[in-house]
Amino acid sequence: MRKTLIRTAAVAAALTFLAACSGNETPAAETTSPAATETTEPAGGATGALTIWVDENRKPAVQAAVDIYNKTNPGVTVELVQKNFEDIRADFLAQVPTGEGPDITIGAHDWLGSFIVNGVAEPVDLGDKVSEFESVATQAFTYDGQMYGLPYALETVAIVRNTALADSTPATWDELIAKGTEAKTKYPFVINTNGTTGDAYTYYGLQTSFGAPVFVQNADGSYTNEIGMGGDAGLAFATFLGENGMKGSGHFSTDWTYDVANQEFADGNAPYTIAGPWAIQTFKDAGIDVAVDPIPSAGGETAAPFVGVQGFYLSAQSENKLVANDFLVNYVATADVIKALYDADPRLPAMTVVADQVASDPIVAGYLAASKNGAPMPSIPEMGDVWEHWNAAESSIISGAATPEAAWTKMLTDLEAAIG
Amino acid sequence: MTTEQSLTAAVVGDEPPPTRRSRQSHARAWDGLGFGFLAKLALMALVNALGVAAGWSAYVNGAWVLLGVMVGLLVVADWVYFSRRPVPLKYLFPGLAFLAAFQLFTIGYTGYVALTNYGTGHNVTQAQAVDALLSQNEKKVPDSPTYPLTIVEQDGELGFAIVQDGAAAVGTADQPLAAAPDATVADGVVTAVPGWQVVPKNQVLSDPALADEVLALRVPISDTAEDGSIRTGDATIGSVYRSVLVYDEAADTLTDAETGVVYRATDDGQFVAEDGTALPVGWRVFVGFENFTKAFTDDTYAGPLLKIALWTFVFAFASVVVSFFFGLVLALVYNDPRVRGRRVLRTLFILPYAFPAFLSALLWRGMLNANPDYGIVNQLFFFGARIEWLDDPTLAKVSVILVNLWLSYPYWFLVCTGALQSLPGDVQEAARIDGAGRWRTFQSITMPLLLVSTAPLLIASFAFNFNNFTLIYMLTGGGPRFTDTSATLGHTDILISMVYQISGVAGGRADYGLASALSIIIFVIIGVISALMFRRTRQLEEVN
């Protein structure tokens, strides 16, 4: 009897599994049948169904947006599917072509390049509302003159200062180190290097102060696919990394991972660090008072850290594009919803009105100021090929495993080969 | 191990006594209270209901292969459980169904992907690629204003009514936008046009067929096509767009309307112009065995592949041998009745086995940090010296094997203790009477008998370590990186972590085709080695 039960359950499971996992050419029933389209009368709103992929942190935020939307559109069933943020990019690429993907997904703007060459993202027309968003945010979601998503939040890194150890952040790197040394702590400055993997993202503000952007930018801020890290400017930055690395003055170290750097800073072992808003809570929990300031210049030019933009992508294979577009353009892209998103998960709002509203918090204001200096992280397809080589080159220079010239030149050669 | 044991138990174990042929199974027909029969009917009804539901949804979606598989499985299931004859199948069928779903399907699909160029830039079908290219290249005319837009209908034909500088204009796909002075405009939106019926936005949104029509509708703004046309994405605002690419389905070409360049579909799954420039979005095509040759001939992969394959063998072999012998020695020592507190000690030895491997690997990664301030190993055991355990190519390999030893010796300790305790005492006693010393007894009696029961486990462990992705990924991430190649691979990468890197799941450029081809190569290697070694172990069993 028990055997039969197990056996039958097994058969049932196998059958449902087959039903769920196959059908590569056509979407399965669950995703396509617009729930009860025929039976429900449009009572003051549209009817239909939307599937949105969200990560754990943003689920309450998006749920808040959906609640506002459902007040006027009770006939639309919105299903939020919770996924790991790290999995969303690859899953969206794999599932959209099969028709199994969502209508909308949350995502980072630097995925745009791969979404373009893989043909999975649909352009979104915000109309006149474009001007209501920070230009760095709309720029980030624009590729070849078209916008492919709705930006809603910004994030960037900046100098985080322990207010008990230093009263201000100087404007240049040398002054920062001098002031940091005066604090007589274990280190004048710590930074996340992601161990020996390297972390070009966190170091990027220092790099741009040498005038060596990762890709050359057009006048309108969009990126070409020409590497900008070559030449004297790039080499000057590489030399700077070497001088401050473990064989030099030791202000940078590959022993520092994200956790180690944050721990040292939270323990009061350094007055300055470069960190993003996501680390602030750790510092507050450790009981230290922090302030956020723009990154000082090491090479003479303005330090422009990467600005990452979070937003919503629309699937190219969505069966409910009109409803999805309506949801994004006419509901999410309003001050109320962007504020609700901020309240549920505080990231810098990409809508100017809302950003001004929340700027009363000094930390938020500090990051907003830093983001004004920043440049959007390139979203061109070539960007995906850069990270590994770039991180590894910086790591080997900082650890002293290779000379700055050798490591930087090899990186440039590898990048030329990878990008072609 | 458990399957191995249960299988042996099933084969060797207690043979059921010959059943009374006259008494049929109580699940066959109504008999006595009939519970068995009723339960079987209910369960089969459930299976059939699920099967029909799944088959129906496959039919609705036109997934014919799936429909065939579903119907086939259902028919076979009903035949197996309602017919008298296929008694063995009654036990085997669920397993076979699982085998088909979880193993054969996966293997088949991996094989299929290995023969394609599936990966970044070749992610979709050709039809989807064309759609994507067309929509990416239908560009908003610079400085086009955004018009408030209303959907209107006349004799079944859809049109847009827009408000331009306060005045209404109406048009359809065939009739360019024309002023409609008698239209009613309220709050900047057209609410009524004589001769036209306004379609409310909610009606458009609620009707998928109508929504598709609205999305596809392009209303030219003038008689000249180059001026562009109005389109809408959300049925409330419209802007002027111009198509840059034109698709010719018959010739399978895309033509750039502005420059006149013609892009032809090639066998590589891309649209390529005369001068070799290609459009970004490509599609999946069959490339035959190109991926298999690419792994060995491509400059970026050939060198690292050889090194990584060699290291994979060394790693898998060394991990098994080192941890087996360490576990065996401990088992021998703690099997001796003279050791006090054996139970407690044995429990303690098993502890590393009780932690999840990925957690232990992460802990070790932290403990082996080169900086003695953060790495406890250097701080406690090496007098605060700076030893780069995970950053030096040779030391990193040693560290990986040592951590794996720590993770897996408890397993061998357990297995060997069990095997030692079940060894027949009489044989050892006979050896002692024959005057064999301790070493001789171990060498000639204990070890061969032990190997009979542990050799299959050794092979299984080799196969497991060959693909021990968790340890490599969590401990070193494959690093330190190779410096003599531009491939993003490192000295401790094993084949499976190389496949992961190439698959692009973690980011970067994806090449599922090549990754699948490499997986198949790994599968073949492990299959061949296991087969050879199992043949060898049969010789061991002859000592019995």
HADDOCK unambig.tbl for C-alpha pairs under 7 A between the chains (distance, minus, plus):
assign (segid A and resid 1 and name CA) (segid B and resid 36 and name CA) 6.93 0.50 0.50
assign (segid A and resid 7 and name CA) (segid B and resid 94 and name CA) 5.93 0.50 0.50
assign (segid A and resid 8 and name CA) (segid B and resid 43 and name CA) 6.32 0.50 0.50
assign (segid A and resid 8 and name CA) (segid B and resid 47 and name CA) 6.86 0.50 0.50
assign (segid A and resid 10 and name CA) (segid B and resid 94 and name CA) 5.90 0.50 0.50
assign (segid A and resid 11 and name CA) (segid B and resid 94 and name CA) 5.32 0.50 0.50
assign (segid A and resid 11 and name CA) (segid B and resid 97 and name CA) 6.92 0.50 0.50
assign (segid A and resid 12 and name CA) (segid B and resid 47 and name CA) 5.37 0.50 0.50
assign (segid A and resid 12 and name CA) (segid B and resid 50 and name CA) 6.65 0.50 0.50
assign (segid A and resid 14 and name CA) (segid B and resid 97 and name CA) 6.43 0.50 0.50
assign (segid A and resid 14 and name CA) (segid B and resid 98 and name CA) 5.90 0.50 0.50
assign (segid A and resid 14 and name CA) (segid B and resid 101 and name CA) 6.67 0.50 0.50
assign (segid A and resid 15 and name CA) (segid B and resid 51 and name CA) 6.24 0.50 0.50
assign (segid A and resid 15 and name CA) (segid B and resid 70 and name CA) 6.99 0.50 0.50
assign (segid A and resid 16 and name CA) (segid B and resid 54 and name CA) 6.65 0.50 0.50
assign (segid A and resid 18 and name CA) (segid B and resid 101 and name CA) 6.50 0.50 0.50
assign (segid A and resid 19 and name CA) (segid B and resid 54 and name CA) 5.54 0.50 0.50
assign (segid A and resid 22 and name CA) (segid B and resid 66 and name CA) 6.59 0.50 0.50
assign (segid A and resid 23 and name CA) (segid B and resid 63 and name CA) 5.46 0.50 0.50
assign (segid A and resid 23 and name CA) (segid B and resid 66 and name CA) 6.45 0.50 0.50
assign (segid A and resid 26 and name CA) (segid B and resid 61 and name CA) 6.00 0.50 0.50
assign (segid A and resid 26 and name CA) (segid B and resid 62 and name CA) 6.95 0.50 0.50
assign (segid A and resid 26 and name CA) (segid B and resid 63 and name CA) 6.31 0.50 0.50
assign (segid A and resid 27 and name CA) (segid B and resid 61 and name CA) 6.68 0.50 0.50
assign (segid A and resid 28 and name CA) (segid B and resid 57 and name CA) 6.87 0.50 0.50
assign (segid A and resid 28 and name CA) (segid B and resid 61 and name CA) 6.50 0.50 0.50
assign (segid A and resid 29 and name CA) (segid B and resid 57 and name CA) 5.46 0.50 0.50
assign (segid A and resid 29 and name CA) (segid B and resid 61 and name CA) 6.76 0.50 0.50
assign (segid A and resid 37 and name CA) (segid B and resid 206 and name CA) 6.80 0.50 0.50
assign (segid A and resid 42 and name CA) (segid B and resid 202 and name CA) 6.92 0.50 0.50
assign (segid A and resid 45 and name CA) (segid B and resid 202 and name CA) 5.59 0.50 0.50
assign (segid A and resid 46 and name CA) (segid B and resid 202 and name CA) 4.43 0.50 0.50
assign (segid A and resid 46 and name CA) (segid B and resid 203 and name CA) 6.78 0.50 0.50
assign (segid A and resid 46 and name CA) (segid B and resid 205 and name CA) 5.56 0.50 0.50
assign (segid A and resid 46 and name CA) (segid B and resid 206 and name CA) 5.20 0.50 0.50
assign (segid A and resid 47 and name CA) (segid B and resid 205 and name CA) 6.89 0.50 0.50
assign (segid A and resid 47 and name CA) (segid B and resid 206 and name CA) 4.68 0.50 0.50
assign (segid A and resid 48 and name CA) (segid B and resid 206 and name CA) 5.84 0.50 0.50
assign (segid A and resid 90 and name CA) (segid B and resid 505 and name CA) 5.75 0.50 0.50
assign (segid A and resid 97 and name CA) (segid B and resid 124 and name CA) 5.44 0.50 0.50
assign (segid A and resid 117 and name CA) (segid B and resid 121 and name CA) 5.00 0.50 0.50
assign (segid A and resid 117 and name CA) (segid B and resid 280 and name CA) 5.15 0.50 0.50
assign (segid A and resid 117 and name CA) (segid B and resid 281 and name CA) 4.58 0.50 0.50
assign (segid A and resid 118 and name CA) (segid B and resid 120 and name CA) 6.23 0.50 0.50
assign (segid A and resid 118 and name CA) (segid B and resid 121 and name CA) 4.90 0.50 0.50
assign (segid A and resid 118 and name CA) (segid B and resid 122 and name CA) 6.46 0.50 0.50
assign (segid A and resid 118 and name CA) (segid B and resid 123 and name CA) 5.30 0.50 0.50
assign (segid A and resid 118 and name CA) (segid B and resid 124 and name CA) 6.80 0.50 0.50
assign (segid A and resid 118 and name CA) (segid B and resid 281 and name CA) 5.69 0.50 0.50
assign (segid A and resid 119 and name CA) (segid B and resid 129 and name CA) 6.05 0.50 0.50
assign (segid A and resid 119 and name CA) (segid B and resid 132 and name CA) 5.08 0.50 0.50
assign (segid A and resid 119 and name CA) (segid B and resid 281 and name CA) 5.96 0.50 0.50
assign (segid A and resid 125 and name CA) (segid B and resid 233 and name CA) 6.58 0.50 0.50
assign (segid A and resid 127 and name CA) (segid B and resid 146 and name CA) 5.30 0.50 0.50
assign (segid A and resid 128 and name CA) (segid B and resid 146 and name CA) 6.10 0.50 0.50
assign (segid A and resid 146 and name CA) (segid B and resid 139 and name CA) 6.73 0.50 0.50
assign (segid A and resid 255 and name CA) (segid B and resid 371 and name CA) 6.16 0.50 0.50
assign (segid A and resid 320 and name CA) (segid B and resid 208 and name CA) 6.98 0.50 0.50
assign (segid A and resid 322 and name CA) (segid B and resid 205 and name CA) 6.20 0.50 0.50
assign (segid A and resid 322 and name CA) (segid B and resid 211 and name CA) 6.32 0.50 0.50
assign (segid A and resid 322 and name CA) (segid B and resid 233 and name CA) 6.11 0.50 0.50
assign (segid A and resid 322 and name CA) (segid B and resid 234 and name CA) 5.01 0.50 0.50
assign (segid A and resid 323 and name CA) (segid B and resid 205 and name CA) 5.65 0.50 0.50
assign (segid A and resid 325 and name CA) (segid B and resid 233 and name CA) 6.23 0.50 0.50
assign (segid A and resid 325 and name CA) (segid B and resid 234 and name CA) 5.16 0.50 0.50
assign (segid A and resid 326 and name CA) (segid B and resid 234 and name CA) 4.89 0.50 0.50
assign (segid A and resid 384 and name CA) (segid B and resid 507 and name CA) 6.77 0.50 0.50
assign (segid A and resid 384 and name CA) (segid B and resid 508 and name CA) 4.39 0.50 0.50
assign (segid A and resid 384 and name CA) (segid B and resid 509 and name CA) 6.47 0.50 0.50
assign (segid A and resid 385 and name CA) (segid B and resid 508 and name CA) 5.29 0.50 0.50
assign (segid A and resid 385 and name CA) (segid B and resid 509 and name CA) 6.37 0.50 0.50
assign (segid A and resid 388 and name CA) (segid B and resid 488 and name CA) 6.63 0.50 0.50
assign (segid A and resid 414 and name CA) (segid B and resid 486 and name CA) 5.34 0.50 0.50
